[in-house]
Amino acid sequence: MQQNEETRQFPRIDINAMVEILLLSYPLPEHSTDSGYLINIAQNGICCELLSAYAEGDLLSVKVSLKGWSKQKHGVKAIVDESTARAPLTAIGKVVWCQPNINGKYDVGIRFADVYEDDIQALAKYLYAD
């Protein structure tokens, strides 16, 4: 179940973006990639709408295509290199909750479990900068 906004460590920001998910299990399932849409994002996780249901505790590879987020990274490469500027936010996430929605899909809450420190700092600047 979703947490109350008052108990959240970081505020959620509503952003429209594509999400690509890969269930991390061994052996990898034949059809293990899922895609969907971001509902909201915070520095420590996301809520997204996906085609498949996931179990609480499932580990996922998460790619979020946030336009312009990587320009907040330190260094010239993030500003000058076009492929770096367009790279998605990538993380390992853990499913916190999953519930069916009215669209016949699933709303899934994912907490980031492993993300590069530079990426977390860049995401925070992207989300919370004035």
N, C-alpha and C positions, 0 to 999 in steps of 0.2 A: 504494500500500500504506500502511496505517496506520503511524504512527510509534510507537516504544516510549514508554511513559509517562515513562521517565527522561529522554528528550530533549525533552519538551514544555516550552515556555516558561510556559504556564499550565495548572493542573490542570483536567481535565474533570470536569463535574458532571452526573450523570444526572438529567434532568428530563423529565417527560412533558408535552409541549406540541405544539400544531399548528404546522406550518410551511407557508408558501405561497411558491412559487418562480416566478419569471418569467425565462426565458432572454432575455438581452439580446443580440440580434443584429439585423442590418438586412438585409432588412425583417423585422419581427416575424413569426414563424410563426403560422399561423392558430390552432393549439392550443398556445400557448406557456406557459400557466399549469399548474403542477403543485402538488399538495399532498401532505403526508405528515406524519410524526411525528418529532419531535426524539428522538434517542437520547441525545446529551449535548451540552453546551455549555461553552465557555470564553470568556474575555475576547477571544480573537482568532479564534474560529470555532466551527463546529458540525459534528456528525455527525448525519445524519438519514436516515430511510427514505423513499424516494420511488418513485412508479410508473414514472418514466422514467429512462433512463440518460443521463449527461452525460459529455462529454469533458473530460479534464484541461485546465485553462486556460479553460474556458467561464466567461463572466461572467454572474452571476445577480443579480437583485433578490431579496432574502431578507426575509421577514416572519415573525417568531417571536412567537407569542402567549404571552408569559410573564406569568402572573397576578401583578400587584403589583410588577413590576420598575420601572415608571416612577415609583413613589413614592420611589425613591432619587434622583430628579433634584432639582437645586437649584431653588428658587423655589416660590412659593405655588401657582402654576397647576397644577403636577404633583400637588399634594395635594388641591386644592379642585375643579378641573375634572374631571368624570367622564370626558369623552371623552379627555382627556390621560392619565388614570390607566389607561384601558383600551386605549390605543394599543399596537400591537405594536412590538417592536424591529425597526427597518428598517435594512438595510445593503446594500451592493453586495459580493458575495462572488465568490471565484474557486475553481473546482473543483480540489481537490488530488488526489483519487482517487475512483474509483467502482467498485463491485464488486457483482455479483448476490448476493442473500442467499437463505436457504432458504425465504422466503415468496413467492418469485417476483417480488420487487421489487428495489430497489437501495439499498445503503448508500452514502451520498455524504458525503465530507469536504469542507467548504467553509471556506476561510480568508477572514475579513473583509478586504476591500480598501479600503472607504470607509464610514465610520460617523461620525456626529456625535460630537464629543469628549464632550459632556455625556452622550450615550447610552452610550458606552464606560465612563465613570466610574460611571454609575448601574448598568450591568450588573455591573461589578466589585464594587460594594457589595452588590448583590443576591446575587451568587454566593458571595462570599468573606467576608461579614460573619458574625461569630460569633453 
